Amino acid sequence: MKEKTIIIEIDEQGNSSIDLEGFNGKGCSDVAQHFQGSDVLKNARNKPEFYVQTTPGKRQQQQS
């Protein structure tokens, strides 16, 4: 199983960002939404992994 990492950064002005590594598709947005809670989202950028769809019970293969 691939390791999952959540990185949260808060700058001096109080702005925060979250970077999710090891998450794909809807799982990524679900985790991000839990961290967001009722806070207002100013900007969202999805990494390519967000668009990868996985099928439960099947392993995904990458082509080189």
Buried (B, 14 or more C-beta within 10 A) or exposed (E): EEEEEEEEEEEEEEEEEEEBEEBBEEBBBEBBEEEBEEEEEEEEEEEEBBEEEEEEEEEEEEEE
